[in-house]
């Protein structure tokens, strides 16, 4: 068995890699629509997303505590389970990003964590009272995103029915910068806390002091926020193209409606400590906005591929987590 200190270092290093991949894939969540509508250049959009992702990641710890000390029983929270879950989600997140498919990396991590925990301890490791909150959000958040985007867009159509196209574009070009900033902030507030959760799991295991959760070290927050911001700055261009261009044709008013609906859902979930997928929310909101024009305005074949990828993320990451944890147990 390697020294506990080096296992701690490995977990922290993998947590940083996880944050980078998270930002790399989820960069599209905040900036795909603002790039697709040509309100901001890709460079300026990435700068905006990087800044607000950092601010969001450094704000609040409710989601981090849910993931870090709520999903598994304490006996299952080990270096091996953390390493197995991190390796699983990094592999899957990298592959899907290269394919241009937006996924929920924190749901992938949770699935990997559960699979790894079962491999190490057994099937009784899951705290189902917490896990059901996570699983219910998988269904509820996309549904709310679709309905929210649809309703906001219909309301805007009615409010702007006498406005000229040029005035609408000018107004919502500016408003979309604000809504995109809001999505970036809420993405950091929810997804950005995952790296914090993993590092704190490892630190609590190393020190044996669960009280660390009440005083999370500043460097943990800074490192997690920096990693996701770096990943966002790198940009997942294939994912950006998928969300910003391929699903449906977007104008600034559509981008504003989709971003606003998604950001509100993510903000509320973050305050409640519920990990939801920024990817699920914004993608569903874009579909809802597109559906207000006509159902054929949405490329449902592509949408189906995205949803299928969301679904297989759970068993695939869970299986990989189980496999890697089993291998680690055999080796160590």
N, C-alpha and C positions, 0 to 999 in steps of 0.2 A: 504494500500500500504506500503510495507516495506521501510525503509529508503533508500534513493538513494545510500548511501555509501555501504550498505550491498548488494544491487543489483550489484554494481560495483565489490565487492569482489566475488560474486557468478559467474559473467561473467568471471572474471580473472581465478578463480579456474577451471571453465569448459573449458576455453581456454587451460589451462595446460593439462587437461585430454584429450582434443581433440588432442593436440600435441603428447601426449603419444600414443594414438590409431593410429594416423597418422604414427608415426615411427614404431609402432608395425606391421601394415599391410604393409607399404611401405618399410620396411627393405628389403623385397625381391627384390625390384626394383634394388637395387644397388649390392646386394651380392648373389642373387640366382644363377646367372651364374658362378660366380667365385667359389662358393661352389660346384655347379653341375659339373664343370670341374675339381674339386679337385686341383685347383691352390693354394687356401688358405684353411686352416682349418676353420670350422665355427667360432671358437673363434677369430681368427685373422681377418677374414672377417668382423665380427661385430665390432671389434675395429676400423678397417679402416673406415667402414661406419659411425660409431658414430662420429669420428673426423671430417670427411669431411661434414657430414650433419650439424654439428654445425657451421663449417666455412661458408657453403653456406647459412644457415639460418640467419647468422649475416651480410650478404653481400647484399646490395641493398634493396630497398623498393618499386620498381615499381609494383610488383604483389600485395603487401599488400594494396597499394593505390587504385588499381583497384577494389579489393574486398571490402575494407573498406569504400570507399566513392564514388563508381562508379556504383554499381549494382542497388541500391534502391534510391529513392528520399529521401532527408534528413528527412522528416516527418515520414518515415517508419523505420528509424534507431533508435531503442529503446532498452532498456534492455530486454524487453519481446521477441522481434524478435531475438535478439542474443542468449538468453537462449534457446528458442524453437529450433532454428537451431542447436545449439551445442548439445543439448540432442538428437536430431534426428540423427545426423551423428555419435555421439559416440555409440548409440545403434546399428545402422546399421554396422558401422565399426567393432565393436566387434564381432557381429554375423558372418560377412563374413570372418573375420580373423580366427575364430574358425573353419569355414568350409573350410579354405584353399583357399579362393577365393580372388584374388587381385582386388581391386576396386579403383576408384578415390575418395578419401575422400574430396578433395576440391570441386569437382563437386557436391558431396553429400551435402556439407555444403552450397554451392550456391543455390542448389535446396531447401534446408530447409529454407534458408534465404528468398527466394522468396515466398515460401508457407506461412511462418510466417508473412511476410510483407503484403501479400494479406489478411490474417486473421485480421490483426490489422488495416489496412487503406483502403484496397480495391484493385481492379484489376489494378489501374493506378500507382502502386508503382514502377514498373520495368522501369529502364532506358534502353530502348531497343537498343540504339546505342552502349552501352557497352555490353549488354547481348548477342547480336548477335555475337560479337567477341568471347565470351566464347563458345557459342553453335557451331560456325563454327570450333573452335579448337577441339571440341569433335570428329568431323568427319575427319578433315584434319590431326591432329597429328597422329592418328593410321595409316592412309593411308601412310603418309610420313615415319612413323616408319617401316612399312612393306616393302615399296619400298626401303628405305634407307638401311635396313639390307640386302635385297636381292642384291642390286647393290654392296655394299661394299664386300659382301661375294663372288660374282661372280668375282669382280676385284681381290680379294685375291687369288682365285683359279687360275686365269690366271697368276698372278705374281709369285705364288709359285709352278707352275706346274712342275718345275724341281727340287724342293727341297725335301729332305728326310723327312719322317714323324717325326723323332726324332728331327731334327733341327727346324721344324715348331713348334712342341710342346714346345721346349725350348724357342724359341723366343717369342711366343705369350703367354706363361705362364707368362713371365715378363711384356709384354705389357698389358696383361689383368688386372694386378694390377693397372696400370695407368688408363685404361679405366673404371674400376670399381670405382676408386677414383673420376673420372670425373663425373660419374653418381651420386654418393653420393653427390658431391658438388652441381650439378645442381638440384638434388632433394631438397636439403635444400634451394637453391636459389629460387625455385618456390613454392613447397609445404610448406616449412618451414615458409613462410611469412604469411600463413593463420592465425596462432595463433596471430601474430603481428597485423594483420588487425582487428581481433575481439576485442583484448584488446584496440586498439586505438579507435575503434568505441565506446566502453564503456567509455573510458576516455574523449573523445570529448563530449559525451552526458552528462557526469557528470560535466565537467568544463564549457561547453558551448563555448569552444574556439576551433574552427576549425583550428586555426593556429598551434595547436599541431602536425598536420601532417607534418609540415615543420621541426620540431625538436623532433623526436620520442625519448622518454626517453631511456637511455641505458639499464635500468633494464627490459623494455618490450622486447627488442631484446634478452637480455640474457635469460630471462625466457622462451621465445618462443623457442629459439635455444636449451636450456637445455631440455625442455620437449620432443621435437622431437628426440633429441639424446638419451634420456633415453629410449624412446619407441623403437628406433632402437636397442639399446643395449639389450633390453629384447628379441628381435627377434621373428618374426612371422614364426615359423618353418613349419607350414602347408602350408603357402603361399610360403615360400622358396622352399619347395619340389615341389609344383605345377609348378613354373616357371623354376626352375633349373634342374628338372629331368623329370617331367611328360609330358610336351608339346612336347619336341623333345630331341634327344640325342645331347649333346653339347660337343665339344672339345674346348681347349683354343682359337683357331683361330675363332671359331663360337661365343664364348662369347665376344671376342674382337670386332668383327664386329657388334654384336647386341648392345653392350654397347656404342660403338662409335656413331652409328647412332642415338640412343635414346638421348644421352647426347647432341649432336649437336642441335637437334630439341628443347630440353628443354632450352638450353642456349640461343638460339635466341629468343624463346618465352618469357623468363624471362626478357631479355633486353628490349623487346617491352611492357612489363607489361601485357602479356596475360597469364592467368592461364591455363596451360595445365596439363594433367595427366601424371605423370611419369609412372604410371602403364600402361596406354594405350600405351605409346611410347615404353617402353621396352618389353612389351608382344608382341606387333605387330612386333617389330624388331626381336625377337626370332622366331616368326612364319616365317618371311621373310627369315631369315637365314636358318631355317630348310627346307623351300621349295626349296632351291637351290639344295639340294640333290635329292629329289623327293617329290612330293606332299604328298605321303603316309607317309613321314618321320615325318609329323606333326599330332598330335592327334587332328583331327578337331572336334571330338565330345566334348572333353574337352575345346577346343578353343571356340566352340559355347556356352558352358555353361558360360564361362568367359564373353563373349560378351553380353550374355543375362543378366548377373548380372550387367554389366555396364549400360545397357539400363534401367533396372528397378530401378537403383539407383536414377534416376531423379524423377519419379513419387512417388516412395516410400518415399524418404527423403522430397520431397515437401509436400506430404500428411501428414507425421508426423510433419513437421514444422508447417503446418496449424493447425493441431489438438492441438499441445502443446501450440501454441500461443493463440488459441481460449480458451483453458482451463485457461491459465494465465490471459487472459482478463476477464474471468468470475470470477476468484478468486480475482483478484486485481482491 
